[in-house]
Amino acid sequence: MVRRAETAPAGTLALFFATRRIDLLAILCVLLLAPAAFPGQSPTPLQPLWDKPMDNIRAVRVSQSGDCAVVATLEHILLVSRSGRELWHWDFKKGNRFMSALNVAVAPDCDWLAVAGGASYRYTWIAHRNGTLIPIPTVDTPAGIAISHHGDLLAIGTGGGDVWLIRADGSTRWRQHLGYCCVQDLSFSADYQAILATRWAV
């Protein structure tokens, strides 16, 4: 099992994989936190902020602010602070044995997150730290999710070629059918005027 962080380029997430275990090292050492390298200077090696061994990790996403990370395992969703402290968790398997967590996103303020499951699970969940859980059903399987820069909107791409724009309270703002499979990667433009959607094989 690899446990020691090696020299990595600025912006690299130091995630080290083992067969059935992932050690989460310096996940918050992202581009904004790393010292800038000037021309002629060598990049400064990234150092782990913390080491938190976890079993059965399925998905990880760092907030745009760098203040937290969301970690999905086989049975739990955990929200972890920059210092490695657990802020909140959701035991999603309790009362919902069909749910899995394979895709996650977290708002910049770390106050809510979104979770999507496997190919046979046609729901995306919004989970607020105050305990509010909101299921978002879609006609087709969610293939990609993204939260906006301001943390007020969630974009969902599906295997049927739809893009849904959902407010943080779970209400639908609009739905657009793109007509191809599958809308896997989504990102918001800085001015909020566009959402970039890409499909598999693009």
Order of alpha helices (4+ residues) and beta strands (2+ residues): beta-beta-beta-beta-beta-beta-beta-beta-beta-beta-beta-beta-beta-beta-beta-beta-beta
